[in-house]
Amino acid sequence: MRTRIFGIKSININGTPVHTINVIINSTSTIMSKILNDEFWKTRHTIHMHNGISKITFLHTTMDMNEAAAATRSIIKILFAHKVSNIFNKSYLPPSEKEALIKEVLAEETKLTYPL
């Protein structure tokens, strides 16, 4: 049986650290724009169809810790944008209320994270 590792993982294989990113998300125009403007992932992703839905796969394996850190920083930005986009698009609130609520929450979180 073949086991796949999904997510962002670092494992040791025979004492050697191996860093792997294996993430699949739904494709949207917003996310594709983020990917195409990303220095690391713009040439390191694949797009495929699954059950009639366009998917993007991010798959990268390296033994270089600096490369793994750069890939992780980039994928986290893309995944954050994907999550915000999903929440925004799946909510039943009117667009103006969604935008106001997002701004309010971001302002509050910024105050809590970076107090003056």
N, CA, C and O atoms as a GROMACS GRO file, in nm:
protein
  464
    1MET      N    1   0.084  -0.118   0.000
    1MET     CA    2   0.000   0.000   0.000
    1MET      C    3   0.088   0.124   0.000
    1MET      O    4   0.184   0.134   0.077
    2ARG      N    5   0.056   0.219  -0.086
    2ARG     CA    6   0.131   0.343  -0.097
    2ARG      C    7   0.064   0.453  -0.016
    2ARG      O    8  -0.056   0.478  -0.032
    3THR      N    9   0.140   0.518   0.071
    3THR     CA   10   0.085   0.623   0.155
    3THR      C   11   0.136   0.757   0.106
    3THR      O   12   0.255   0.775   0.082
    4ARG      N   13   0.046   0.852   0.091
    4ARG     CA   14   0.082   0.988   0.052
    4ARG      C   15   0.075   1.078   0.174
    4ARG      O   16  -0.012   1.063   0.259
    5ILE      N   17   0.167   1.170   0.180
    5ILE     CA   18   0.169   1.269   0.287
    5ILE      C   19   0.110   1.398   0.231
    5ILE      O   20   0.162   1.453   0.134
    6PHE      N   21   0.002   1.446   0.292
    6PHE     CA   22  -0.059   1.571   0.250
    6PHE      C   23  -0.032   1.677   0.355
    6PHE      O   24  -0.032   1.649   0.475
    7GLY      N   25  -0.010   1.798   0.310
    7GLY     CA   26   0.015   1.909   0.400
    7GLY      C   27   0.158   1.957   0.387
    7GLY      O   28   0.223   1.937   0.285
    8ILE      N   29   0.204   2.020   0.492
    8ILE     CA   30   0.342   2.070   0.499
    8ILE      C   31   0.410   1.989   0.608
    8ILE      O   32   0.376   2.001   0.726
    9LYS      N   33   0.507   1.908   0.569
    9LYS     CA   34   0.568   1.814   0.663
    9LYS      C   35   0.720   1.815   0.651
    9LYS      O   36   0.775   1.842   0.544
   10SER      N   37   0.786   1.785   0.762
   10SER     CA   38   0.929   1.757   0.763
   10SER      C   39   0.944   1.622   0.831
   10SER      O   40   0.896   1.601   0.942
   11ILE      N   41   1.012   1.530   0.763
   11ILE     CA   42   1.031   1.396   0.817
   11ILE      C   43   1.178   1.357   0.800
   11ILE      O   44   1.250   1.414   0.719
   12ASN      N   45   1.220   1.259   0.879
   12ASN     CA   46   1.355   1.205   0.865
   12ASN      C   47   1.348   1.073   0.793
   12ASN      O   48   1.271   0.984   0.830
   13ILE      N   49   1.429   1.060   0.690
   13ILE     CA   50   1.441   0.934   0.618
   13ILE      C   51   1.586   0.890   0.630
   13ILE      O   52   1.676   0.954   0.576
   14ASN      N   53   1.607   0.782   0.701
   14ASN     CA   54   1.743   0.732   0.727
   14ASN      C   55   1.834   0.841   0.784
   14ASN      O   56   1.950   0.853   0.745
   15GLY      N   57   1.779   0.921   0.876
   15GLY     CA   58   1.857   1.025   0.941
   15GLY      C   59   1.872   1.154   0.863
   15GLY      O   60   1.937   1.247   0.910
   16THR      N   61   1.814   1.162   0.744
   16THR     CA   62   1.825   1.282   0.662
   16THR      C   63   1.690   1.355   0.662
   16THR      O   64   1.588   1.295   0.632
   17PRO      N   65   1.690   1.486   0.697
   17PRO     CA   66   1.563   1.560   0.696
   17PRO      C   67   1.515   1.586   0.553
   17PRO      O   68   1.591   1.629   0.467
   18VAL      N   69   1.387   1.559   0.532
   18VAL     CA   70   1.323   1.584   0.403
   18VAL      C   71   1.199   1.668   0.430
   18VAL      O   72   1.117   1.635   0.516
   19HIS      N   73   1.186   1.777   0.355
   19HIS     CA   74   1.076   1.871   0.373
   19HIS      C   75   0.984   1.860   0.251
   19HIS      O   76   1.030   1.871   0.138
   20THR      N   77   0.854   1.838   0.277
   20THR     CA   78   0.760   1.815   0.169
   20THR      C   79   0.636   1.903   0.184
   20THR      O   80   0.584   1.921   0.294
   21ILE      N   81   0.591   1.957   0.072
   21ILE     CA   82   0.463   2.027   0.064
   21ILE      C   83   0.381   1.953  -0.040
   21ILE      O   84   0.425   1.937  -0.154
   22ASN      N   85   0.262   1.910  -0.001
   22ASN     CA   86   0.170   1.841  -0.092
   22ASN      C   87   0.030   1.889  -0.057
   22ASN      O   88  -0.033   1.836   0.035
   23VAL      N   89  -0.019   1.988  -0.129
   23VAL     CA   90  -0.148   2.051  -0.100
   23VAL      C   91  -0.228   2.060  -0.230
   23VAL      O   92  -0.174   2.094  -0.335
   24ILE      N   93  -0.358   2.031  -0.220
   24ILE     CA   94  -0.449   2.044  -0.335
   24ILE      C   95  -0.564   2.135  -0.293
   24ILE      O   96  -0.627   2.114  -0.190
   25ILE      N   97  -0.591   2.237  -0.376
   25ILE     CA   98  -0.703   2.329  -0.350
   25ILE      C   99  -0.782   2.350  -0.478
   25ILE      O  100  -0.734   2.322  -0.587
   26ASN      N  101  -0.905   2.400  -0.463
   26ASN     CA  102  -0.986   2.436  -0.579
   26ASN      C  103  -0.929   2.560  -0.645
   26ASN      O  104  -0.877   2.650  -0.577
   27SER      N  105  -0.938   2.565  -0.776
   27SER     CA  106  -0.885   2.678  -0.851
   27SER      C  107  -0.990   2.787  -0.866
   27SER      O  108  -1.107   2.759  -0.895
   28THR      N  109  -0.947   2.910  -0.847
   28THR     CA  110  -1.032   3.027  -0.877
   28THR      C  111  -0.943   3.129  -0.946
   28THR      O  112  -0.820   3.118  -0.940
   29SER      N  113  -1.002   3.227  -1.011
   29SER     CA  114  -0.923   3.329  -1.079
   29SER      C  115  -0.840   3.410  -0.980
   29SER      O  116  -0.728   3.448  -1.011
   30THR      N  117  -0.894   3.436  -0.862
   30THR     CA  118  -0.821   3.510  -0.759
   30THR      C  119  -0.696   3.434  -0.716
   30THR      O  120  -0.588   3.492  -0.705
   31ILE      N  121  -0.712   3.306  -0.691
   31ILE     CA  122  -0.600   3.224  -0.645
   31ILE      C  123  -0.497   3.207  -0.757
   31ILE      O  124  -0.377   3.210  -0.732
   32MET      N  125  -0.543   3.189  -0.881
   32MET     CA  126  -0.450   3.176  -0.992
   32MET      C  127  -0.366   3.303  -1.006
   32MET      O  128  -0.247   3.296  -1.037
   33SER      N  129  -0.428   3.418  -0.985
   33SER     CA  130  -0.355   3.544  -0.991
   33SER      C  131  -0.246   3.548  -0.883
   33SER      O  132  -0.134   3.589  -0.910
   34LYS      N  133  -0.280   3.505  -0.763
   34LYS     CA  134  -0.182   3.500  -0.653
   34LYS      C  135  -0.067   3.407  -0.688
   34LYS      O  136   0.049   3.439  -0.663
   35ILE      N  137  -0.098   3.292  -0.746
   35ILE     CA  138   0.005   3.193  -0.780
   35ILE      C  139   0.096   3.247  -0.889
   35ILE      O  140   0.219   3.235  -0.880
   36LEU      N  141   0.038   3.306  -0.992
   36LEU     CA  142   0.118   3.355  -1.104
   36LEU      C  143   0.206   3.474  -1.066
   36LEU      O  144   0.305   3.503  -1.133
   37ASN      N  145   0.171   3.542  -0.958
   37ASN     CA  146   0.254   3.653  -0.909
   37ASN      C  147   0.348   3.610  -0.796
   37ASN      O  148   0.420   3.693  -0.740
   38ASP      N  149   0.347   3.483  -0.762
   38ASP     CA  150   0.432   3.432  -0.655
   38ASP      C  151   0.564   3.381  -0.715
   38ASP      O  152   0.563   3.299  -0.807
   39GLU      N  153   0.675   3.428  -0.662
   39GLU     CA  154   0.805   3.390  -0.717
   39GLU      C  155   0.832   3.241  -0.706
   39GLU      O  156   0.889   3.182  -0.798
   40PHE      N  157   0.791   3.178  -0.597
   40PHE     CA  158   0.824   3.038  -0.577
   40PHE      C  159   0.730   2.945  -0.654
   40PHE      O  160   0.777   2.854  -0.722
   41TRP      N  161   0.599   2.966  -0.643
   41TRP     CA  162   0.501   2.869  -0.693
   41TRP      C  163   0.456   2.891  -0.837
   41TRP      O  164   0.389   2.805  -0.893
   42LYS      N  165   0.491   3.004  -0.900
   42LYS     CA  166   0.437   3.031  -1.033
   42LYS      C  167   0.475   2.925  -1.136
   42LYS      O  168   0.402   2.905  -1.233
   43THR      N  169   0.585   2.856  -1.118
   43THR     CA  170   0.625   2.749  -1.211
   43THR      C  171   0.627   2.612  -1.144
   43THR      O  172   0.670   2.514  -1.205
   44ARG      N  173   0.582   2.604  -1.019
   44ARG     CA  174   0.590   2.478  -0.945
   44ARG      C  175   0.453   2.427  -0.901
   44ARG      O  176   0.441   2.369  -0.792
   45HIS      N  177   0.353   2.446  -0.980
   45HIS     CA  178   0.219   2.395  -0.949
   45HIS      C  179   0.165   2.323  -1.072
   45HIS      O  180   0.214   2.341  -1.183
   46THR      N  181   0.064   2.242  -1.051
   46THR     CA  182  -0.005   2.177  -1.163
   46THR      C  183  -0.154   2.201  -1.148
   46THR      O  184  -0.205   2.220  -1.037
   47ILE      N  185  -0.222   2.200  -1.260
   47ILE     CA  186  -0.368   2.219  -1.262
   47ILE      C  187  -0.429   2.096  -1.328
   47ILE      O  188  -0.382   2.051  -1.432
   48HIS      N  189  -0.535   2.044  -1.266
   48HIS     CA  190  -0.603   1.928  -1.323
   48HIS      C  191  -0.752   1.934  -1.288
   48HIS      O  192  -0.794   2.014  -1.204
   49MET      N  193  -0.829   1.851  -1.352
   49MET     CA  194  -0.973   1.843  -1.325
   49MET      C  195  -1.001   1.717  -1.243
   49MET      O  196  -0.944   1.611  -1.268
   50HIS      N  197  -1.089   1.730  -1.145
   50HIS     CA  198  -1.133   1.616  -1.066
   50HIS      C  199  -1.283   1.632  -1.043
   50HIS      O  200  -1.327   1.728  -0.980
   51ASN      N  201  -1.360   1.537  -1.094
   51ASN     CA  202  -1.507   1.542  -1.084
   51ASN      C  203  -1.563   1.675  -1.136
   51ASN      O  204  -1.656   1.731  -1.077
   52GLY      N  205  -1.507   1.724  -1.245
   52GLY     CA  206  -1.555   1.846  -1.308
   52GLY      C  207  -1.513   1.974  -1.238
   52GLY      O  208  -1.560   2.082  -1.273
   53ILE      N  209  -1.424   1.964  -1.141
   53ILE     CA  210  -1.378   2.081  -1.066
   53ILE      C  211  -1.229   2.100  -1.091
   53ILE      O  212  -1.151   2.005  -1.080
   54SER      N  213  -1.191   2.222  -1.124
   54SER     CA  214  -1.050   2.254  -1.148
   54SER      C  215  -0.975   2.258  -1.015
   54SER      O  216  -1.017   2.326  -0.922
   55LYS      N  217  -0.865   2.184  -1.007
   55LYS     CA  218  -0.784   2.175  -0.885
   55LYS      C  219  -0.642   2.221  -0.913
   55LYS      O  220  -0.593   2.207  -1.025
   56ILE      N  221  -0.578   2.276  -0.812
   56ILE     CA  222  -0.438   2.314  -0.820
   56ILE      C  223  -0.362   2.229  -0.719
   56ILE      O  224  -0.402   2.218  -0.603
   57THR      N  225  -0.253   2.168  -0.764
   57THR     CA  226  -0.170   2.088  -0.676
   57THR      C  227  -0.036   2.156  -0.657
   57THR      O  228   0.031   2.195  -0.753
   58PHE      N  229   0.002   2.170  -0.532
   58PHE     CA  230   0.133   2.221  -0.495
   58PHE      C  231   0.211   2.103  -0.439
   58PHE      O  232   0.175   2.049  -0.334
   59LEU      N  233   0.315   2.062  -0.507
   59LEU     CA  234   0.396   1.949  -0.463
   59LEU      C  235   0.542   1.986  -0.475
   59LEU      O  236   0.591   2.014  -0.585
   60HIS      N  237   0.612   1.985  -0.364
   60HIS     CA  238   0.754   2.018  -0.365
   60HIS      C  239   0.823   1.943  -0.252
   60HIS      O  240   0.774   1.941  -0.139
   61THR      N  241   0.936   1.880  -0.283
   61THR     CA  242   1.016   1.808  -0.184
   61THR      C  243   1.159   1.856  -0.194
   61THR      O  244   1.214   1.870  -0.304
   62THR      N  245   1.220   1.882  -0.080
   62THR     CA  246   1.358   1.930  -0.079
   62THR      C  247   1.426   1.886   0.050
   62THR      O  248   1.361   1.856   0.150
   63MET      N  249   1.558   1.883   0.046
   63MET     CA  250   1.637   1.858   0.166
   63MET      C  251   1.700   1.989   0.215
   63MET      O  252   1.764   1.991   0.320
   64ASP      N  253   1.683   2.097   0.141
   64ASP     CA  254   1.737   2.228   0.175
   64ASP      C  255   1.638   2.302   0.265
   64ASP      O  256   1.526   2.333   0.223
   65MET      N  257   1.679   2.330   0.387
   65MET     CA  258   1.591   2.396   0.485
   65MET      C  259   1.550   2.536   0.440
   65MET      O  260   1.436   2.576   0.461
   66ASN      N  261   1.641   2.611   0.379
   66ASN     CA  262   1.609   2.747   0.333
   66ASN      C  263   1.505   2.744   0.221
   66ASN      O  264   1.414   2.827   0.218
   67GLU      N  265   1.518   2.650   0.130
   67GLU     CA  266   1.421   2.635   0.022
   67GLU      C  267   1.284   2.594   0.078
   67GLU      O  268   1.180   2.642   0.033
   68ALA      N  269   1.287   2.505   0.176
   68ALA     CA  270   1.162   2.461   0.240
   68ALA      C  271   1.093   2.578   0.310
   68ALA      O  272   0.971   2.591   0.305
   69ALA      N  273   1.172   2.664   0.375
   69ALA     CA  274   1.115   2.780   0.444
   69ALA      C  275   1.053   2.878   0.344
   69ALA      O  276   0.945   2.931   0.368
   70ALA      N  277   1.122   2.901   0.232
   70ALA     CA  278   1.069   2.992   0.128
   70ALA      C  279   0.940   2.936   0.069
   70ALA      O  280   0.843   3.010   0.048
   71ALA      N  281   0.937   2.807   0.042
   71ALA     CA  282   0.817   2.743  -0.013
   71ALA      C  283   0.701   2.750   0.086
   71ALA      O  284   0.587   2.775   0.047
   72THR      N  285   0.730   2.729   0.212
   72THR     CA  286   0.626   2.732   0.316
   72THR      C  287   0.569   2.872   0.331
   72THR      O  288   0.447   2.889   0.339
   73ARG      N  289   0.655   2.973   0.335
   73ARG     CA  290   0.605   3.112   0.345
   73ARG      C  291   0.514   3.146   0.228
   73ARG      O  292   0.408   3.207   0.246
   74SER      N  293   0.554   3.105   0.108
   74SER     CA  294   0.474   3.134  -0.011
   74SER      C  295   0.341   3.061  -0.010
   74SER      O  296   0.237   3.120  -0.040
   75ILE      N  297   0.342   2.934   0.025
   75ILE     CA  298   0.217   2.856   0.022
   75ILE      C  299   0.121   2.904   0.131
   75ILE      O  300   0.000   2.901   0.111
   76ILE      N  301   0.173   2.948   0.244
   76ILE     CA  302   0.085   2.998   0.350
   76ILE      C  303   0.011   3.123   0.304
   76ILE      O  304  -0.107   3.140   0.336
   77LYS      N  305   0.078   3.211   0.230
   77LYS     CA  306   0.010   3.331   0.176
   77LYS      C  307  -0.101   3.291   0.079
   77LYS      O  308  -0.210   3.346   0.083
   78ILE      N  309  -0.072   3.196  -0.007
   78ILE     CA  310  -0.172   3.150  -0.104
   78ILE      C  311  -0.289   3.083  -0.033
   78ILE      O  312  -0.404   3.107  -0.068
   79LEU      N  313  -0.261   2.999   0.065
   79LEU     CA  314  -0.368   2.930   0.139
   79LEU      C  315  -0.451   3.027   0.221
   79LEU      O  316  -0.572   3.007   0.235
   80PHE      N  317  -0.390   3.132   0.274
   80PHE     CA  318  -0.465   3.233   0.348
   80PHE      C  319  -0.561   3.305   0.253
   80PHE      O  320  -0.678   3.325   0.287
   81ALA      N  321  -0.512   3.343   0.135
   81ALA     CA  322  -0.598   3.408   0.035
   81ALA      C  323  -0.711   3.314  -0.007
   81ALA      O  324  -0.824   3.358  -0.026
   82HIS      N  325  -0.681   3.186  -0.023
   82HIS     CA  326  -0.782   3.086  -0.060
   82HIS      C  327  -0.890   3.076   0.047
   82HIS      O  328  -1.009   3.070   0.016
   83LYS      N  329  -0.850   3.074   0.173
   83LYS     CA  330  -0.945   3.064   0.284
   83LYS      C  331  -1.034   3.188   0.291
   83LYS      O  332  -1.156   3.175   0.307
   84VAL      N  333  -0.976   3.306   0.280
   84VAL     CA  334  -1.054   3.430   0.285
   84VAL      C  335  -1.152   3.435   0.167
   84VAL      O  336  -1.268   3.473   0.183
   85SER      N  337  -1.104   3.396   0.050
   85SER     CA  338  -1.190   3.394  -0.069
   85SER      C  339  -1.307   3.299  -0.051
   85SER      O  340  -1.421   3.333  -0.086
   86ASN      N  341  -1.281   3.181   0.002
   86ASN     CA  342  -1.389   3.084   0.026
   86ASN      C  343  -1.491   3.136   0.125
   86ASN      O  344  -1.612   3.125   0.102
   87ILE      N  345  -1.444   3.193   0.233
   87ILE     CA  346  -1.536   3.247   0.334
   87ILE      C  347  -1.619   3.360   0.275
   87ILE      O  348  -1.740   3.367   0.297
   88PHE      N  349  -1.555   3.447   0.200
   88PHE     CA  350  -1.625   3.561   0.140
   88PHE      C  351  -1.731   3.513   0.041
   88PHE      O  352  -1.844   3.562   0.043
   89ASN      N  353  -1.696   3.418  -0.044
   89ASN     CA  354  -1.787   3.373  -0.149
   89ASN      C  355  -1.900   3.283  -0.099
   89ASN      O  356  -2.005   3.276  -0.163
   90LYS      N  357  -1.881   3.215   0.011
   90LYS     CA  358  -1.983   3.121   0.060
   90LYS      C  359  -2.076   3.180   0.164
   90LYS      O  360  -2.171   3.114   0.207
   91SER      N  361  -2.051   3.304   0.205
   91SER     CA  362  -2.137   3.368   0.303
   91SER      C  363  -2.262   3.423   0.233
   91SER      O  364  -2.256   3.464   0.117
   92TYR      N  365  -2.373   3.426   0.305
   92TYR     CA  366  -2.498   3.475   0.248
   92TYR      C  367  -2.520   3.623   0.274
   92TYR      O  368  -2.622   3.678   0.234
   93LEU      N  369  -2.424   3.689   0.341
   93LEU     CA  370  -2.436   3.832   0.365
   93LEU      C  371  -2.418   3.909   0.235
   93LEU      O  372  -2.351   3.861   0.143
   94PRO      N  373  -2.477   4.028   0.225
   94PRO     CA  374  -2.452   4.112   0.108
   94PRO      C  375  -2.303   4.151   0.102
   94PRO      O  376  -2.238   4.161   0.206
   95PRO      N  377  -2.250   4.172  -0.018
   95PRO     CA  378  -2.106   4.202  -0.033
   95PRO      C  379  -2.057   4.318   0.053
   95PRO      O  380  -1.947   4.311   0.109
   96SER      N  381  -2.135   4.425   0.066
   96SER     CA  382  -2.090   4.540   0.146
   96SER      C  383  -2.077   4.502   0.294
   96SER      O  384  -1.985   4.549   0.361
   97GLU      N  385  -2.168   4.417   0.344
   97GLU     CA  386  -2.159   4.373   0.484
   97GLU      C  387  -2.040   4.280   0.504
   97GLU      O  388  -1.974   4.284   0.608
   98LYS      N  389  -2.014   4.194   0.405
   98LYS     CA  390  -1.898   4.104   0.413
   98LYS      C  391  -1.770   4.187   0.423
   98LYS      O  392  -1.684   4.161   0.508
   99GLU      N  393  -1.757   4.286   0.334
   99GLU     CA  394  -1.637   4.369   0.330
   99GLU      C  395  -1.620   4.445   0.462
   99GLU      O  396  -1.509   4.451   0.516
  100ALA      N  397  -1.727   4.502   0.513
  100ALA     CA  398  -1.721   4.578   0.639
  100ALA      C  399  -1.681   4.485   0.754
  100ALA      O  400  -1.600   4.523   0.839
  101LEU      N  401  -1.738   4.366   0.757
  101LEU     CA  402  -1.707   4.270   0.863
  101LEU      C  403  -1.561   4.225   0.856
  101LEU      O  404  -1.494   4.214   0.960
  102ILE      N  405  -1.512   4.198   0.736
  102ILE     CA  406  -1.372   4.157   0.721
  102ILE      C  407  -1.279   4.268   0.768
  102ILE      O  408  -1.182   4.241   0.839
  103LYS      N  409  -1.308   4.393   0.729
  103LYS     CA  410  -1.225   4.506   0.772
  103LYS      C  411  -1.227   4.522   0.924
  103LYS      O  412  -1.124   4.548   0.985
  104GLU      N  413  -1.345   4.506   0.984
  104GLU     CA  414  -1.359   4.518   1.129
  104GLU      C  415  -1.278   4.410   1.201
  104GLU      O  416  -1.207   4.440   1.297
  105VAL      N  417  -1.289   4.287   1.154
  105VAL     CA  418  -1.216   4.177   1.218
  105VAL      C  419  -1.066   4.195   1.201
  105VAL      O  420  -0.990   4.174   1.295
  106LEU      N  421  -1.022   4.235   1.081
  106LEU     CA  422  -0.879   4.257   1.058
  106LEU      C  423  -0.825   4.369   1.147
  106LEU      O  424  -0.715   4.357   1.202
  107ALA      N  425  -0.901   4.476   1.161
  107ALA     CA  426  -0.857   4.587   1.246
  107ALA      C  427  -0.843   4.540   1.391
  107ALA      O  428  -0.746   4.574   1.459
  108GLU      N  429  -0.939   4.462   1.437
  108GLU     CA  430  -0.936   4.412   1.575
  108GLU      C  431  -0.821   4.314   1.596
  108GLU      O  432  -0.750   4.322   1.696
  109GLU      N  433  -0.802   4.223   1.502
  109GLU     CA  434  -0.692   4.126   1.512
  109GLU      C  435  -0.556   4.195   1.507
  109GLU      O  436  -0.464   4.155   1.577
  110THR      N  437  -0.545   4.298   1.424
  110THR     CA  438  -0.420   4.372   1.415
  110THR      C  439  -0.390   4.442   1.547
  110THR      O  440  -0.274   4.446   1.590
  111LYS      N  441  -0.493   4.497   1.611
  111LYS     CA  442  -0.474   4.560   1.742
  111LYS      C  443  -0.426   4.459   1.846
  111LYS      O  444  -0.338   4.489   1.927
  112LEU      N  445  -0.486   4.338   1.844
  112LEU     CA  446  -0.449   4.235   1.941
  112LEU      C  447  -0.308   4.180   1.914
  112LEU      O  448  -0.235   4.150   2.008
  113THR      N  449  -0.272   4.168   1.788
  113THR     CA  450  -0.144   4.110   1.752
  113THR      C  451  -0.030   4.210   1.764
  113THR      O  452   0.079   4.176   1.809
  114TYR      N  453  -0.056   4.334   1.726
  114TYR     CA  454   0.048   4.438   1.727
  114TYR      C  455  -0.002   4.558   1.808
  114TYR      O  456  -0.029   4.664   1.751
  115PRO      N  457  -0.013   4.543   1.941
  115PRO     CA  458  -0.062   4.657   2.020
  115PRO      C  459   0.037   4.774   2.016
  115PRO      O  460   0.159   4.755   2.009
  116LEU      N  461  -0.018   4.895   2.022
  116LEU     CA  462   0.066   5.016   2.018
  116LEU      C  463   0.129   5.044   2.150
  116LEU      O  464   0.203   5.142   2.163
   0.00000   0.00000   0.00000
